[in-house]
Amino acid sequence: MKLAYIRWKDAVAEEAADAASKNPQARLVELQEIGFLLDENEEAVVIGMEINDDAEVRPGRWRLHIPKVSIQEMRVVDLDKAFTRRRKKTV
């Protein structure tokens, strides 16, 4: 199993009356996600996550589909290498 860290940009919705700028670049939000790498193709990456205590989202397991064109940075590691077991110190 692989663990993925993804930094990506996504759209932001706002009311026209509240818009301070019409510059499209200024209105994107940068997001960071960590999850299990479930699938990947030339268009998107799919990661799996669990959410427990969030007032806006029901607890449970979720899949997030991130378009590759939006990804700024992606790091993937094997799960067993991300959390290596520590050896017991002998005295």
Biopython code that builds the backbone (N, CA, C, O; Angstrom):
import numpy as np
from Bio.PDB.StructureBuilder import StructureBuilder

atoms = [
    (1, "MET", "N", (0.854, -1.179, 0.000)),
    (1, "MET", "CA", (0.000, 0.000, 0.000)),
    (1, "MET", "C", (0.893, 1.233, 0.000)),
    (1, "MET", "O", (1.950, 1.247, 0.630)),
    (2, "LYS", "N", (0.458, 2.262, -0.709)),
    (2, "LYS", "CA", (1.226, 3.494, -0.817)),
    (2, "LYS", "C", (0.470, 4.666, -0.194)),
    (2, "LYS", "O", (-0.759, 4.729, -0.225)),
    (3, "LEU", "N", (1.240, 5.582, 0.368)),
    (3, "LEU", "CA", (0.710, 6.785, 0.984)),
    (3, "LEU", "C", (1.091, 7.966, 0.100)),
    (3, "LEU", "O", (2.236, 8.055, -0.344)),
    (4, "ALA", "N", (0.146, 8.880, -0.165)),
    (4, "ALA", "CA", (0.394, 10.013, -1.052)),
    (4, "ALA", "C", (0.151, 11.337, -0.339)),
    (4, "ALA", "O", (-0.830, 11.505, 0.385)),
    (5, "TYR", "N", (1.067, 12.268, -0.563)),
    (5, "TYR", "CA", (0.896, 13.666, -0.152)),
    (5, "TYR", "C", (0.720, 14.455, -1.446)),
    (5, "TYR", "O", (1.550, 14.358, -2.350)),
    (6, "ILE", "N", (-0.354, 15.231, -1.540)),
    (6, "ILE", "CA", (-0.627, 15.993, -2.761)),
    (6, "ILE", "C", (-0.923, 17.446, -2.389)),
    (6, "ILE", "O", (-1.771, 17.728, -1.542)),
    (7, "ARG", "N", (-0.207, 18.358, -3.040)),
    (7, "ARG", "CA", (-0.459, 19.796, -2.911)),
    (7, "ARG", "C", (-1.031, 20.228, -4.253)),
    (7, "ARG", "O", (-0.407, 20.028, -5.295)),
    (8, "TRP", "N", (-2.241, 20.831, -4.222)),
    (8, "TRP", "CA", (-2.929, 21.152, -5.472)),
    (8, "TRP", "C", (-3.760, 22.415, -5.340)),
    (8, "TRP", "O", (-4.031, 22.883, -4.235)),
    (9, "LYS", "N", (-4.156, 22.955, -6.469)),
    (9, "LYS", "CA", (-4.991, 24.163, -6.483)),
    (9, "LYS", "C", (-6.377, 23.811, -6.987)),
    (9, "LYS", "O", (-6.547, 22.947, -7.847)),
    (10, "ASP", "N", (-7.367, 24.502, -6.431)),
    (10, "ASP", "CA", (-8.750, 24.250, -6.811)),
    (10, "ASP", "C", (-9.505, 25.576, -6.895)),
    (10, "ASP", "O", (-9.013, 26.625, -6.480)),
    (11, "ALA", "N", (-10.690, 25.490, -7.434)),
    (11, "ALA", "CA", (-11.546, 26.662, -7.610)),
    (11, "ALA", "C", (-12.138, 27.120, -6.285)),
    (11, "ALA", "O", (-12.253, 26.343, -5.337)),
    (12, "VAL", "N", (-12.509, 28.389, -6.236)),
    (12, "VAL", "CA", (-13.170, 28.974, -5.080)),
    (12, "VAL", "C", (-14.439, 29.659, -5.586)),
    (12, "VAL", "O", (-14.400, 30.395, -6.572)),
    (13, "ALA", "N", (-15.550, 29.419, -4.917)),
    (13, "ALA", "CA", (-16.807, 30.083, -5.282)),
    (13, "ALA", "C", (-17.008, 31.300, -4.389)),
    (13, "ALA", "O", (-16.696, 31.272, -3.198)),
    (14, "GLU", "N", (-17.530, 32.361, -4.978)),
    (14, "GLU", "CA", (-17.802, 33.574, -4.213)),
    (14, "GLU", "C", (-18.933, 34.350, -4.877)),
    (14, "GLU", "O", (-19.175, 34.210, -6.076)),
    (15, "GLU", "N", (-19.608, 35.154, -4.100)),
    (15, "GLU", "CA", (-20.635, 36.023, -4.663)),
    (15, "GLU", "C", (-19.961, 37.161, -5.405)),
    (15, "GLU", "O", (-18.917, 37.651, -4.973)),
    (16, "ALA", "N", (-20.542, 37.586, -6.517)),
    (16, "ALA", "CA", (-19.944, 38.641, -7.324)),
    (16, "ALA", "C", (-19.795, 39.947, -6.537)),
    (16, "ALA", "O", (-18.833, 40.687, -6.739)),
    (17, "ALA", "N", (-20.739, 40.225, -5.648)),
    (17, "ALA", "CA", (-20.679, 41.460, -4.859)),
    (17, "ALA", "C", (-19.498, 41.452, -3.887)),
    (17, "ALA", "O", (-19.012, 42.514, -3.498)),
    (18, "ASP", "N", (-19.032, 40.260, -3.493)),
    (18, "ASP", "CA", (-17.932, 40.148, -2.541)),
    (18, "ASP", "C", (-16.567, 40.077, -3.207)),
    (18, "ASP", "O", (-15.546, 40.101, -2.519)),
    (19, "ALA", "N", (-16.529, 39.992, -4.517)),
    (19, "ALA", "CA", (-15.257, 39.804, -5.231)),
    (19, "ALA", "C", (-14.403, 41.066, -5.156)),
    (19, "ALA", "O", (-14.801, 42.126, -5.640)),
    (20, "ALA", "N", (-13.235, 40.942, -4.551)),
    (20, "ALA", "CA", (-12.317, 42.073, -4.460)),
    (20, "ALA", "C", (-11.493, 42.205, -5.734)),
    (20, "ALA", "O", (-11.045, 43.297, -6.082)),
    (21, "SER", "N", (-11.296, 41.085, -6.426)),
    (21, "SER", "CA", (-10.463, 41.092, -7.623)),
    (21, "SER", "C", (-11.081, 40.192, -8.679)),
    (21, "SER", "O", (-11.712, 39.185, -8.359)),
    (22, "LYS", "N", (-10.898, 40.558, -9.925)),
    (22, "LYS", "CA", (-11.366, 39.707, -11.018)),
    (22, "LYS", "C", (-10.229, 38.864, -11.569)),
    (22, "LYS", "O", (-10.417, 38.136, -12.544)),
    (23, "ASN", "N", (-9.048, 38.951, -10.960)),
    (23, "ASN", "CA", (-7.883, 38.176, -11.374)),
    (23, "ASN", "C", (-8.103, 36.706, -11.046)),
    (23, "ASN", "O", (-8.205, 36.364, -9.868)),
    (24, "PRO", "N", (-8.180, 35.817, -12.042)),
    (24, "PRO", "CA", (-8.458, 34.399, -11.781)),
    (24, "PRO", "C", (-7.420, 33.715, -10.890)),
    (24, "PRO", "O", (-7.776, 32.880, -10.057)),
    (25, "GLN", "N", (-6.147, 34.059, -11.056)),
    (25, "GLN", "CA", (-5.097, 33.420, -10.251)),
    (25, "GLN", "C", (-5.245, 33.755, -8.766)),
    (25, "GLN", "O", (-4.934, 32.929, -7.908)),
    (26, "ALA", "N", (-5.714, 34.952, -8.465)),
    (26, "ALA", "CA", (-5.833, 35.373, -7.070)),
    (26, "ALA", "C", (-6.952, 34.635, -6.347)),
    (26, "ALA", "O", (-6.994, 34.651, -5.117)),
    (27, "ARG", "N", (-7.849, 33.995, -7.065)),
    (27, "ARG", "CA", (-9.006, 33.377, -6.443)),
    (27, "ARG", "C", (-8.891, 31.863, -6.301)),
    (27, "ARG", "O", (-9.853, 31.227, -5.872)),
    (28, "LEU", "N", (-7.765, 31.266, -6.639)),
    (28, "LEU", "CA", (-7.590, 29.825, -6.446)),
    (28, "LEU", "C", (-7.115, 29.564, -5.025)),
    (28, "LEU", "O", (-6.431, 30.394, -4.425)),
    (29, "VAL", "N", (-7.481, 28.415, -4.496)),
    (29, "VAL", "CA", (-7.051, 28.031, -3.154)),
    (29, "VAL", "C", (-6.066, 26.870, -3.282)),
    (29, "VAL", "O", (-6.251, 25.969, -4.100)),
    (30, "GLU", "N", (-5.017, 26.908, -2.459)),
    (30, "GLU", "CA", (-4.059, 25.806, -2.453)),
    (30, "GLU", "C", (-4.440, 24.845, -1.334)),
    (30, "GLU", "O", (-4.635, 25.258, -0.191)),
    (31, "LEU", "N", (-4.544, 23.571, -1.666)),
    (31, "LEU", "CA", (-4.946, 22.537, -0.721)),
    (31, "LEU", "C", (-3.826, 21.529, -0.548)),
    (31, "LEU", "O", (-2.987, 21.359, -1.433)),
    (32, "GLN", "N", (-3.816, 20.862, 0.598)),
    (32, "GLN", "CA", (-2.869, 19.785, 0.862)),
    (32, "GLN", "C", (-3.659, 18.595, 1.387)),
    (32, "GLN", "O", (-4.476, 18.731, 2.298)),
    (33, "GLU", "N", (-3.411, 17.447, 0.813)),
    (33, "GLU", "CA", (-4.129, 16.238, 1.202)),
    (33, "GLU", "C", (-3.141, 15.099, 1.405)),
    (33, "GLU", "O", (-2.120, 15.019, 0.722)),
    (34, "ILE", "N", (-3.451, 14.228, 2.340)),
    (34, "ILE", "CA", (-2.695, 12.998, 2.557)),
    (34, "ILE", "C", (-3.692, 11.855, 2.572)),
    (34, "ILE", "O", (-4.729, 11.944, 3.230)),
    (35, "GLY", "N", (-3.389, 10.779, 1.849)),
    (35, "GLY", "CA", (-4.281, 9.638, 1.828)),
    (35, "GLY", "C", (-3.626, 8.440, 1.176)),
    (35, "GLY", "O", (-2.487, 8.515, 0.714)),
    (36, "PHE", "N", (-4.341, 7.350, 1.142)),
    (36, "PHE", "CA", (-3.858, 6.132, 0.499)),
    (36, "PHE", "C", (-4.031, 6.269, -1.008)),
    (36, "PHE", "O", (-5.116, 6.611, -1.479)),
    (37, "LEU", "N", (-2.984, 6.007, -1.757)),
    (37, "LEU", "CA", (-3.055, 6.074, -3.208)),
    (37, "LEU", "C", (-3.860, 4.870, -3.697)),
    (37, "LEU", "O", (-3.408, 3.730, -3.591)),
    (38, "LEU", "N", (-5.054, 5.131, -4.231)),
    (38, "LEU", "CA", (-5.947, 4.060, -4.671)),
    (38, "LEU", "C", (-5.850, 3.786, -6.167)),
    (38, "LEU", "O", (-5.925, 2.636, -6.601)),
    (39, "ASP", "N", (-5.683, 4.849, -6.953)),
    (39, "ASP", "CA", (-5.630, 4.675, -8.402)),
    (39, "ASP", "C", (-5.049, 5.932, -9.025)),
    (39, "ASP", "O", (-5.018, 6.996, -8.405)),
    (40, "GLU", "N", (-4.588, 5.791, -10.263)),
    (40, "GLU", "CA", (-4.008, 6.917, -10.982)),
    (40, "GLU", "C", (-4.050, 6.605, -12.472)),
    (40, "GLU", "O", (-3.779, 5.480, -12.890)),
    (41, "ASN", "N", (-4.394, 7.616, -13.267)),
    (41, "ASN", "CA", (-4.297, 7.501, -14.722)),
    (41, "ASN", "C", (-3.777, 8.819, -15.265)),
    (41, "ASN", "O", (-3.330, 9.664, -14.489)),
    (42, "GLU", "N", (-3.823, 9.022, -16.577)),
    (42, "GLU", "CA", (-3.260, 10.235, -17.158)),
    (42, "GLU", "C", (-4.046, 11.491, -16.797)),
    (42, "GLU", "O", (-3.529, 12.596, -16.962)),
    (43, "GLU", "N", (-5.280, 11.355, -16.310)),
    (43, "GLU", "CA", (-6.114, 12.514, -15.997)),
    (43, "GLU", "C", (-6.234, 12.843, -14.512)),
    (43, "GLU", "O", (-6.362, 14.010, -14.144)),
    (44, "ALA", "N", (-6.193, 11.814, -13.652)),
    (44, "ALA", "CA", (-6.481, 12.060, -12.243)),
    (44, "ALA", "C", (-5.766, 11.077, -11.324)),
    (44, "ALA", "O", (-5.296, 10.018, -11.738)),
    (45, "VAL", "N", (-5.708, 11.479, -10.054)),
    (45, "VAL", "CA", (-5.196, 10.638, -8.971)),
    (45, "VAL", "C", (-6.334, 10.457, -7.977)),
    (45, "VAL", "O", (-7.054, 11.412, -7.684)),
    (46, "VAL", "N", (-6.505, 9.251, -7.457)),
    (46, "VAL", "CA", (-7.547, 8.977, -6.467)),
    (46, "VAL", "C", (-6.878, 8.557, -5.164)),
    (46, "VAL", "O", (-6.087, 7.614, -5.134)),
    (47, "ILE", "N", (-7.210, 9.278, -4.079)),
    (47, "ILE", "CA", (-6.706, 8.893, -2.765)),
    (47, "ILE", "C", (-7.878, 8.587, -1.850)),
    (47, "ILE", "O", (-8.963, 9.147, -2.002)),
    (48, "GLY", "N", (-7.649, 7.695, -0.904)),
    (48, "GLY", "CA", (-8.670, 7.325, 0.067)),
    (48, "GLY", "C", (-8.316, 7.903, 1.419)),
    (48, "GLY", "O", (-7.150, 7.916, 1.815)),
    (49, "MET", "N", (-9.331, 8.382, 2.127)),
    (49, "MET", "CA", (-9.125, 9.011, 3.433)),
    (49, "MET", "C", (-10.243, 8.590, 4.377)),
    (49, "MET", "O", (-11.293, 8.103, 3.957)),
    (50, "GLU", "N", (-9.986, 8.793, 5.659)),
    (50, "GLU", "CA", (-11.026, 8.614, 6.672)),
    (50, "GLU", "C", (-11.212, 9.931, 7.402)),
    (50, "GLU", "O", (-10.243, 10.613, 7.735)),
    (51, "ILE", "N", (-12.468, 10.284, 7.647)),
    (51, "ILE", "CA", (-12.784, 11.508, 8.368)),
    (51, "ILE", "C", (-13.613, 11.132, 9.583)),
    (51, "ILE", "O", (-14.592, 10.395, 9.471)),
    (52, "ASN", "N", (-13.214, 11.647, 10.756)),
    (52, "ASN", "CA", (-13.900, 11.286, 11.996)),
    (52, "ASN", "C", (-14.754, 12.415, 12.554)),
    (52, "ASN", "O", (-15.980, 12.305, 12.584)),
    (53, "ASP", "N", (-14.132, 13.481, 12.988)),
    (53, "ASP", "CA", (-14.863, 14.552, 13.677)),
    (53, "ASP", "C", (-14.805, 15.846, 12.892)),
    (53, "ASP", "O", (-13.898, 16.657, 13.082)),
    (54, "ASP", "N", (-15.766, 16.039, 12.015)),
    (54, "ASP", "CA", (-15.851, 17.266, 11.232)),
    (54, "ASP", "C", (-17.316, 17.683, 11.214)),
    (54, "ASP", "O", (-18.190, 16.883, 10.880)),
    (55, "ALA", "N", (-17.578, 18.916, 11.568)),
    (55, "ALA", "CA", (-18.957, 19.398, 11.657)),
    (55, "ALA", "C", (-19.654, 19.446, 10.297)),
    (55, "ALA", "O", (-20.880, 19.360, 10.231)),
    (56, "GLU", "N", (-18.884, 19.581, 9.207)),
    (56, "GLU", "CA", (-19.484, 19.745, 7.891)),
    (56, "GLU", "C", (-19.555, 18.462, 7.071)),
    (56, "GLU", "O", (-20.263, 18.418, 6.065)),
    (57, "VAL", "N", (-18.840, 17.425, 7.477)),
    (57, "VAL", "CA", (-18.761, 16.193, 6.696)),
    (57, "VAL", "C", (-19.113, 15.008, 7.589)),
    (57, "VAL", "O", (-18.663, 14.924, 8.732)),
    (58, "ARG", "N", (-19.917, 14.097, 7.058)),
    (58, "ARG", "CA", (-20.252, 12.894, 7.818)),
    (58, "ARG", "C", (-19.008, 12.044, 8.045)),
    (58, "ARG", "O", (-18.182, 11.927, 7.140)),
    (59, "PRO", "N", (-18.851, 11.455, 9.210)),
    (59, "PRO", "CA", (-17.720, 10.549, 9.433)),
    (59, "PRO", "C", (-17.782, 9.358, 8.479)),
    (59, "PRO", "O", (-18.865, 8.897, 8.119)),
    (60, "GLY", "N", (-16.627, 8.872, 8.081)),
    (60, "GLY", "CA", (-16.586, 7.707, 7.215)),
    (60, "GLY", "C", (-15.383, 7.717, 6.306)),
    (60, "GLY", "O", (-14.458, 8.512, 6.472)),
    (61, "ARG", "N", (-15.413, 6.825, 5.349)),
    (61, "ARG", "CA", (-14.325, 6.715, 4.378)),
    (61, "ARG", "C", (-14.698, 7.474, 3.117)),
    (61, "ARG", "O", (-15.842, 7.435, 2.664)),
    (62, "TRP", "N", (-13.706, 8.170, 2.555)),
    (62, "TRP", "CA", (-13.934, 9.025, 1.404)),
    (62, "TRP", "C", (-12.889, 8.791, 0.333)),
    (62, "TRP", "O", (-11.748, 8.440, 0.636)),
    (63, "ARG", "N", (-13.274, 8.982, -0.911)),
    (63, "ARG", "CA", (-12.341, 8.969, -2.036)),
    (63, "ARG", "C", (-12.299, 10.377, -2.612)),
    (63, "ARG", "O", (-13.338, 11.000, -2.833)),
    (64, "LEU", "N", (-11.097, 10.868, -2.851)),
    (64, "LEU", "CA", (-10.916, 12.184, -3.430)),
    (64, "LEU", "C", (-10.247, 12.029, -4.786)),
    (64, "LEU", "O", (-9.169, 11.446, -4.891)),
    (65, "HIS", "N", (-10.894, 12.555, -5.827)),
    (65, "HIS", "CA", (-10.385, 12.488, -7.198)),
    (65, "HIS", "C", (-9.781, 13.853, -7.518)),
    (65, "HIS", "O", (-10.495, 14.854, -7.580)),
    (66, "ILE", "N", (-8.468, 13.890, -7.719)),
    (66, "ILE", "CA", (-7.761, 15.146, -7.954)),
    (66, "ILE", "C", (-7.269, 15.178, -9.402)),
    (66, "ILE", "O", (-6.520, 14.291, -9.813)),
    (67, "PRO", "N", (-7.681, 16.194, -10.189)),
    (67, "PRO", "CA", (-7.194, 16.288, -11.569)),
    (67, "PRO", "C", (-5.684, 16.534, -11.592)),
    (67, "PRO", "O", (-5.176, 17.373, -10.848)),
    (68, "LYS", "N", (-4.983, 15.813, -12.433)),
    (68, "LYS", "CA", (-3.527, 15.957, -12.501)),
    (68, "LYS", "C", (-3.097, 17.359, -12.919)),
    (68, "LYS", "O", (-2.039, 17.825, -12.497)),
    (69, "VAL", "N", (-3.894, 18.040, -13.738)),
    (69, "VAL", "CA", (-3.521, 19.397, -14.163)),
    (69, "VAL", "C", (-3.513, 20.372, -12.985)),
    (69, "VAL", "O", (-2.898, 21.435, -13.075)),
    (70, "SER", "N", (-4.182, 20.030, -11.888)),
    (70, "SER", "CA", (-4.249, 20.902, -10.719)),
    (70, "SER", "C", (-3.144, 20.623, -9.701)),
    (70, "SER", "O", (-2.943, 21.412, -8.778)),
    (71, "ILE", "N", (-2.437, 19.525, -9.858)),
    (71, "ILE", "CA", (-1.435, 19.118, -8.870)),
    (71, "ILE", "C", (-0.167, 19.950, -9.012)),
    (71, "ILE", "O", (0.415, 20.046, -10.093)),
    (72, "GLN", "N", (0.248, 20.551, -7.897)),
    (72, "GLN", "CA", (1.476, 21.328, -7.833)),
    (72, "GLN", "C", (2.659, 20.459, -7.397)),
    (72, "GLN", "O", (3.780, 20.629, -7.876)),
    (73, "GLU", "N", (2.387, 19.529, -6.482)),
    (73, "GLU", "CA", (3.424, 18.642, -5.951)),
    (73, "GLU", "C", (2.767, 17.345, -5.498)),
    (73, "GLU", "O", (1.668, 17.355, -4.945)),
    (74, "MET", "N", (3.448, 16.236, -5.737)),
    (74, "MET", "CA", (2.933, 14.935, -5.301)),
    (74, "MET", "C", (4.106, 14.073, -4.856)),
    (74, "MET", "O", (5.087, 13.906, -5.580)),
    (75, "ARG", "N", (3.982, 13.530, -3.652)),
    (75, "ARG", "CA", (4.989, 12.616, -3.124)),
    (75, "ARG", "C", (4.296, 11.317, -2.746)),
    (75, "ARG", "O", (3.241, 11.328, -2.110)),
    (76, "VAL", "N", (4.892, 10.200, -3.138)),
    (76, "VAL", "CA", (4.326, 8.890, -2.849)),
    (76, "VAL", "C", (5.398, 8.035, -2.192)),
    (76, "VAL", "O", (6.528, 7.957, -2.674)),
    (77, "VAL", "N", (5.028, 7.385, -1.067)),
    (77, "VAL", "CA", (5.947, 6.481, -0.376)),
    (77, "VAL", "C", (5.211, 5.196, -0.017)),
    (77, "VAL", "O", (3.993, 5.196, 0.161)),
    (78, "ASP", "N", (5.959, 4.109, 0.087)),
    (78, "ASP", "CA", (5.376, 2.869, 0.588)),
    (78, "ASP", "C", (5.011, 3.071, 2.050)),
    (78, "ASP", "O", (5.768, 3.693, 2.796)),
    (79, "LEU", "N", (3.880, 2.561, 2.462)),
    (79, "LEU", "CA", (3.401, 2.759, 3.819)),
    (79, "LEU", "C", (4.395, 2.250, 4.852)),
    (79, "LEU", "O", (4.602, 2.899, 5.878)),
    (80, "ASP", "N", (5.016, 1.096, 4.599)),
    (80, "ASP", "CA", (5.960, 0.559, 5.574)),
    (80, "ASP", "C", (7.234, 1.393, 5.675)),
    (80, "ASP", "O", (7.921, 1.329, 6.694)),
    (81, "LYS", "N", (7.568, 2.177, 4.642)),
    (81, "LYS", "CA", (8.731, 3.065, 4.711)),
    (81, "LYS", "C", (8.380, 4.398, 5.363)),
    (81, "LYS", "O", (9.251, 5.055, 5.934)),
    (82, "ALA", "N", (7.123, 4.801, 5.286)),
    (82, "ALA", "CA", (6.689, 6.056, 5.896)),
    (82, "ALA", "C", (6.708, 5.963, 7.413)),
    (82, "ALA", "O", (6.995, 6.944, 8.099)),
    (83, "PHE", "N", (6.408, 4.803, 7.924)),
    (83, "PHE", "CA", (6.360, 4.586, 9.368)),
    (83, "PHE", "C", (7.174, 3.346, 9.714)),
    (83, "PHE", "O", (6.618, 2.277, 9.967)),
    (84, "THR", "N", (8.482, 3.496, 9.722)),
    (84, "THR", "CA", (9.352, 2.371, 10.024)),
    (84, "THR", "C", (9.285, 2.025, 11.502)),
    (84, "THR", "O", (9.074, 2.889, 12.352)),
    (85, "ARG", "N", (9.467, 0.756, 11.785)),
    (85, "ARG", "CA", (9.464, 0.318, 13.175)),
    (85, "ARG", "C", (10.791, 0.660, 13.817)),
    (85, "ARG", "O", (11.856, 0.475, 13.228)),
    (86, "ARG", "N", (10.706, 1.155, 15.020)),
    (86, "ARG", "CA", (11.917, 1.501, 15.763)),
    (86, "ARG", "C", (12.438, 0.273, 16.476)),
    (86, "ARG", "O", (11.669, -0.524, 17.014)),
    (87, "ARG", "N", (13.727, 0.130, 16.473)),
    (87, "ARG", "CA", (14.347, -0.982, 17.170)),
    (87, "ARG", "C", (14.432, -0.684, 18.659)),
    (87, "ARG", "O", (14.627, 0.460, 19.070)),
    (88, "LYS", "N", (14.284, -1.717, 19.446)),
    (88, "LYS", "CA", (14.418, -1.547, 20.879)),
    (88, "LYS", "C", (15.877, -1.318, 21.230)),
    (88, "LYS", "O", (16.767, -2.010, 20.735)),
    (89, "LYS", "N", (16.104, -0.347, 22.083)),
    (89, "LYS", "CA", (17.464, -0.075, 22.505)),
    (89, "LYS", "C", (17.857, -1.064, 23.593)),
    (89, "LYS", "O", (17.123, -1.292, 24.555)),
    (90, "THR", "N", (19.013, -1.630, 23.411)),
    (90, "THR", "CA", (19.513, -2.552, 24.439)),
    (90, "THR", "C", (20.501, -1.812, 25.322)),
    (90, "THR", "O", (21.313, -1.014, 24.854)),
    (91, "VAL", "N", (20.410, -2.093, 26.582)),
    (91, "VAL", "CA", (21.266, -1.401, 27.557)),
    (91, "VAL", "C", (22.389, -2.290, 27.996)),
    (91, "VAL", "O", (23.214, -1.884, 28.814)),
]
sb = StructureBuilder()
sb.init_structure("model")
sb.init_model(0)
sb.init_chain("A")
sb.init_seg("    ")
for serial, (resi, resn, name, xyz) in enumerate(atoms, 1):
    if name == "N":
        sb.init_residue(resn, " ", resi, " ")
    sb.init_atom(name, np.array(xyz, "f"), 0.0, 1.0, " ", f" {name:<3s}", serial, name[0])
structure = sb.get_structure()
